[in-house]
Amino acid sequence: MKRYYWLRLKEGFFEERAPACLRGMPEGETLLIIYIKMLLRGIRSDGVFRYAGTFPSHTDEIAAQIQEDPKLVRIAALALQKLGAIEVLENEDICMLQLPTMIGTESDSARRMRELRERERCLPGQERHIVTKGDAHVTQS
C-alpha cells in the first residue's frame, strides 16, 4: 500500500527563528533552501539522517543526498545546531528536532476517498443524500 507524505509549514514559518536567522546570513536564501531540502529529505526517517560513513562527514553525506554545496551544508548545519533546530548525535547522525511535528501522511486509499469526496462536493446540481435518524429508508439495529 502506498503512503503519501508532505511537509506542513506553519503560516509564520519564515518568521520563525531558524528560517529567519538563515535568511539573514550571507547566502541566506541558499541556506534556507538547504534547510527546507533537509526537512523534505528527512520526512520518511522522522527527521533522522543516519551517517553511513560513505563520505568524510555527515554534512558531506547530506550534501550529496540533497545535491547542494558541502561547504554551504556545513554552514547551514552549524547554524541550525546553534539555533536548536538540529542535534548532532554521538554516532554523527543528525536529528531534525521539529520535523516529526511537521509531517503529514495518508494512505493511497485515504487519498482516493478524499479526492472522491472533493469531486462529489464540486458537482453542480447533484442532490446529496444525507442520512439521519428520521430517514424512513434507514433501519436501525
N, C-alpha and C positions, 0 to 999 in steps of 0.2 A: 504494500500500500504506500502510495506517495504521500509525502508530507511537504507542506509549503511553509517557509519561514520568512519573516520580514523583521526589519528593524523599525521600532517605533520611537520616533523622536518627539519630545515634548515641544509644544509651540515655542517656548523660550530656549530651545537647545543652544542656539548660537550666542545667547547671553549668559549661559552657564559658565562657571569658572574655567574649566578646561578648554572648551572651544574658544572662548573669548581671549584667554591668555595665548593660545597657539596662534590665533589670528594676529595678535599684537606683536609677535616675534618676526624677525627677518624671515622672509619666505613663508610667512604665516598661512597664506592660503594653501600652499602645498602641504604644510604640516597638518592643517585641518583636514585636508583630503586624505592624508595618511591615516589620521585618527579614524575617520569615517570608514576607510577601507579596512582598517584593523577591526572595527566593530562588525562590519559586514562579514569579514572572513571568520570571525570568532563565533558567529551565530550557532553553528552546528556543534561547537565544542563547549558551549556555555561560557564562552569568553576566556578559555584557557588555550594559550599557544604552547604546545609541548615542544621542547627543544630536542630535536632528533640528533644533533651533533653533525649534521651534514655540512654546515658552514662554520666558520670560526666563532661566531657568536649567535645568540638568539635573535638579535636585531638584524643581522645579515640574513638569517633564515627567513624572517618575516619579510624583509625587503624583497627577497626572491619570490615569496608567495604572492605579495601584493604588487609586484613589479614597480617598485619605487627605488630611488637612490638610497643605498645603505647608509650614507652619511646623514641624510635627512631623517631616515627612520630612527637612527640612533639619537638624534637631537629630539625628535618627537617623543620617543620612549623615555628619555631622561626627563623631559619637561612633564610628561604625563605621570611619571613616577613621583616627581616633586609635588605635583598638584593632587596626588592621591587618587588618580583615575586608574592607574595600573599598579600592580605589585609584582616584583621580580622575586620568584620563589628560590629556595636554596638550590634546587636542581636546574635553575635557569629557565624554568617555564615562566611564562608571563600570564598573569591573571588580570583580565579587564574587569574591574570590580563592579561597575554599574551595569554591565551588559546583560546579565540574567534578567534584570527587571525591564529591559528594553526589547525583549524578544517576543514576537507574536508568532503563532503557529496554528495551522489547521490541517486536517487530513484532506485527501483528494475528494472523498465523498462529502465532507462538510462543505468544501468549496463548491462542488456541483450543486448541492442543495441551496446554498446561499445565492448562487447565480440564478437558479430556477426561481427562487422567491423574488429576486430583484426583477427578473423578466416579467413575472406574473403581476407584480406591483405596477409595472410600467405599461401594461396593455390597456389601451383606452376602451371604454365601453364594456369591458368584460365584467360580468357580475361576479362578485366574490361571495362564496358561501361561508357564512360564519356559523359555527355550531355552538349552540348554547343549551343550557338545561331545558329551556322551554321549547326547543325544536321538536316537532312532532315525529320527525324521521329518525330520531336517535333513541335507542333503547339503553337503559341503564341496567347494569347487573348488580 
